[in-house]
């Protein structure tokens, strides 16, 4: 068993991982960033990098790239858990997908690991509109998606990070599955309208079908894997199964989750959505 208190944050430069790493450092918890560009590199596609990244760490934040729903994810998670055990890792916190049957298999691997574990089951991130797939659409003033009128309780990545850090620093979160969402569900059209109001810019939401969406992503130059994942998420997972807000933030932290309007207000103030940004 390792005597180190270091937490390996996989995806440590991503939307949730960067926030988890920053909050842990604020609490004087040693952090090792797990990414291909890190001082000690970690690459999901190169298992030869795993041993050095795992050596001497107490716990691991697992954010799988690109998503637990893609083929090969369970095999990768199973291999990582085995490597973690060999290195004396004591605790795993898994970022999982809400409503994704494929992610459930990965969750079970972590739960059966014999290590301390916590699962953070999340849906669509609010930050996708500013740091992810939809940011360019917002800047262009047109958001064309095959989302229909299905509402989604967008989750703030800061809430995910807060729960993750609580899991790493408080034993009471061991063995818990937290479904983490925002406090209310709104459609993509409603979300875009809130951003437009906050920025004072005309931003149109344009409903399209899946074939148009895939064609647009292909023309944009995304890889077949990225296109397949987005098509799966919009065409399968976004069917209403996740429309009901969950109580994960309240259970874990004893407070309400951040509302989408708070995210929009704070993000608009940074200027990231300003025309020409």
C-alpha positions in Angstrom: 0.0 0.0 0.0 1.4 3.4 -1.0 2.0 6.0 1.7 1.8 8.9 -0.9 -1.3 11.2 -0.9 -0.9 12.0 -4.6 -4.0 11.9 -6.8 -3.5 11.0 -10.5 -6.0 13.1 -12.5 -6.6 11.5 -15.8 -7.9 14.0 -18.4 -6.2 16.6 -16.1 -6.3 19.2 -18.9 -10.0 18.6 -19.8 -13.2 20.2 -18.6 -13.6 18.3 -15.4 -10.0 17.1 -14.8 -8.5 20.6 -14.9 -11.0 21.7 -12.3 -10.5 18.7 -10.1 -6.7 19.2 -10.2 -7.0 22.9 -9.3 -9.3 22.3 -6.3 -7.1 19.5 -5.0 -4.1 21.8 -5.2 -6.0 24.5 -3.3 -6.4 21.9 -0.5 -2.6 21.1 -0.6 -3.3 17.6 -2.1 -0.4 16.6 -4.4 -1.6 16.1 -8.0 -0.2 14.3 -11.0 -1.7 15.3 -14.3 -2.5 12.4 -16.5 -2.3 13.5 -20.1 -0.2 12.9 -23.2 1.6 16.2 -22.7 2.2 15.8 -19.0 5.7 15.6 -17.4 4.9 11.9 -16.8 2.7 11.2 -19.8 -0.4 9.1 -19.7 -2.0 8.0 -23.0 -5.1 5.8 -23.0 -4.0 4.4 -26.4 -0.5 3.6 -25.2 -0.6 1.3 -22.1 3.2 1.5 -21.9 2.7 4.9 -20.3 0.5 3.7 -17.6 2.9 2.3 -15.1 5.0 5.4 -14.7 1.8 7.6 -14.3 0.4 5.2 -11.6 3.6 4.7 -9.6 3.3 6.1 -6.1 -0.2 7.5 -6.3 -2.9 7.0 -3.7 -6.0 7.7 -5.8 -7.0 8.1 -9.4 -9.7 10.3 -11.1 -10.8 8.4 -14.2 -12.1 10.5 -17.1 -12.0 8.3 -20.1 -11.3 9.8 -23.5 -13.5 10.2 -25.5 -16.4 8.6 -23.7 -17.2 5.4 -21.8 -19.8 4.6 -24.5 -17.2 3.9 -27.2 -16.1 0.4 -28.2 -13.1 -0.7 -26.2 -13.8 1.5 -23.1 -14.6 -1.5 -20.8 -11.4 -3.2 -21.8 -9.4 -0.1 -21.1 -11.0 0.5 -17.7 -10.5 -3.1 -16.7 -6.8 -2.9 -17.7 -6.4 0.4 -15.8 -8.0 -1.0 -12.7 -5.7 -4.0 -12.8 -2.7 -1.7 -13.2 -3.9 0.5 -10.3 -4.2 -2.5 -8.0 -0.6 -3.6 -8.9 0.7 -0.2 -8.0 -1.1 -0.1 -4.6 -3.6 2.5 -5.6 -6.3 2.7 -2.8 -9.1 4.8 -4.4 -10.9 5.4 -7.7 -13.3 8.1 -8.7 -15.0 7.4 -12.0 -16.5 10.1 -14.3 -19.4 8.1 -15.9 -22.2 8.8 -18.3 -25.8 9.2 -17.3 -28.2 7.0 -19.1 -25.5 5.2 -21.1 -25.8 1.4 -20.8 -22.2 1.0 -22.0 -21.0 3.1 -19.2 -22.7 0.9 -16.6 -20.3 -1.9 -17.6 -17.3 0.3 -16.8 -18.9 1.4 -13.5 -19.3 -2.3 -12.5 -15.6 -2.9 -13.2 -14.7 -0.1 -10.8 -17.2 -1.3 -8.2 -15.7 -4.8 -8.3 -12.1 -3.5 -8.1 -11.7 -4.2 -4.4 -10.6 -0.6 -4.0 -12.4 2.4 -2.5 -14.6 3.8 -5.2 -17.1 6.6 -6.0 -19.0 7.0 -9.3 -20.0 10.4 -10.7 -22.8 9.8 -13.3 -23.2 12.9 -15.4 -25.1 14.0 -18.5 -24.4 16.9 -20.9 -22.0 19.5 -19.5 -23.0 23.2 -19.6 -19.4 23.9 -20.5 -19.9 22.2 -23.9 -21.3 25.6 -25.0 -18.1 27.5 -24.0 -15.2 25.0 -23.8 -16.4 22.1 -26.0 -18.3 20.9 -29.0 -20.7 23.8 -29.3 -18.5 26.8 -28.6 -17.8 27.5 -32.3 -21.5 27.4 -33.0 -22.2 30.0 -30.4 -19.5 32.3 -31.8 -20.8 31.8 -35.3 -24.3 32.8 -34.2 -26.0 29.6 -35.3 -26.4 26.3 -33.3 -27.6 23.6 -35.6 -28.2 20.3 -33.7 -30.5 17.3 -33.9 -31.7 17.7 -30.4 -35.4 18.2 -31.0 -37.4 19.4 -28.0 -35.9 16.9 -25.4 -35.0 18.8 -22.2 -31.7 18.2 -20.5 -30.6 19.2 -16.9 -27.2 20.5 -18.0 -24.6 20.0 -15.3 -22.0 22.5 -14.4 -18.5 21.1 -14.6 -17.6 23.0 -11.4 -20.2 20.9 -9.5 -18.7 17.7 -10.9 -15.3 18.8 -9.6 -16.6 19.8 -6.2 -18.1 16.3 -5.8 -15.0 14.6 -7.0 -12.8 16.5 -4.6 -15.2 15.7 -1.7 -14.9 12.0 -2.6 -11.1 12.3 -2.5 -11.0 14.1 0.8 -14.0 12.6 2.8 -14.4 8.9 3.5 -18.2 9.2 3.6 -18.4 9.2 -0.2 -17.0 5.7 -0.5 -19.3 3.3 -2.3 -21.6 6.0 -3.6 -23.1 6.5 -7.0 -23.9 10.2 -7.5 -26.1 11.3 -10.4 -25.0 14.8 -11.0 -27.2 17.3 -12.9 -28.3 20.8 -12.9 -31.5 21.8 -10.9 -33.8 22.1 -14.0 -34.1 20.7 -17.5 -34.2 22.9 -20.5 -34.1 22.2 -24.2 -31.1 23.0 -26.4 -33.1 25.8 -28.0 -33.9 27.3 -24.5 -30.2 27.0 -23.5 -29.1 28.8 -26.7 -31.7 31.5 -26.0 -30.4 32.1 -22.5 -26.9 32.5 -23.9 -28.2 35.0 -26.6 -29.9 37.1 -23.9 -26.8 37.2 -21.7 -24.5 38.2 -24.6 -26.9 40.5 -26.3 -26.1 38.8 -29.6 -28.5 37.1 -32.0 -27.8 33.4 -31.8 -30.2 31.1 -33.6 -31.0 27.6 -32.7 -31.6 25.5 -35.9 -33.1 22.1 -35.6 -31.7 19.6 -38.1 -31.9 15.8 -38.6 -29.2 13.4 -37.8 -28.1 12.9 -41.4 -27.6 16.7 -41.8 -25.7 16.7 -38.5 -23.3 13.9 -39.5 -22.7 15.5 -42.9 -21.9 18.8 -41.2 -19.5 17.2 -38.8 -17.8 15.3 -41.7 -17.4 18.5 -43.6 -15.9 20.1 -40.5 -13.2 17.5 -40.4 -14.1 15.5 -37.3 -12.9 11.9 -37.1 -15.2 9.0 -37.7 -15.0 8.1 -34.0 -15.9 11.6 -32.9 -18.8 11.7 -35.3 -20.0 8.3 -34.2 -20.0 9.3 -30.6 -21.9 12.6 -31.1 -24.4 10.9 -33.4 -24.9 8.2 -30.7 -25.4 10.7 -27.9 -27.9 12.8 -29.9 -29.6 10.0 -31.6 -29.9 7.5 -28.7 -29.1 8.9 -25.3 -30.9 12.2 -25.8 -34.3 10.6 -25.9 -35.8 11.9 -22.6 -34.3 9.2 -20.4 -32.1 11.8 -18.6 -34.6 14.7 -18.5 -35.4 14.4 -14.9 -32.9 16.3 -12.6 -31.2 14.2 -10.0 -30.1 14.9 -6.4 -26.4 13.9 -6.6 -25.0 17.4 -5.8 -27.5 17.8 -2.8 -26.6 14.3 -1.5 -22.9 14.8 -1.8 -22.4 18.4 -0.8 -25.6 19.4 1.0 -26.3 22.2 -1.4 -28.3 22.8 -4.6 -26.5 22.4 -7.9 -25.5 25.5 -9.9 -28.2 26.6 -12.3 -27.6 26.9 -16.0 -28.4 30.6 -15.8 -25.5 31.1 -13.3 -23.2 29.3 -15.7 -24.4 31.5 -18.5 -24.0 34.8 -16.5 -20.5 34.0 -15.3 -19.3 32.7 -18.7 -20.7 35.7 -20.6 -18.9 38.0 -18.2 -15.5 36.5 -19.4 -16.1 37.6 -23.0 -15.6 34.2 -24.4 -18.8 34.4 -26.4 -18.2 37.9 -27.7 -18.2 38.3 -31.5 -14.6 38.1 -32.7 -13.4 36.5 -29.5 
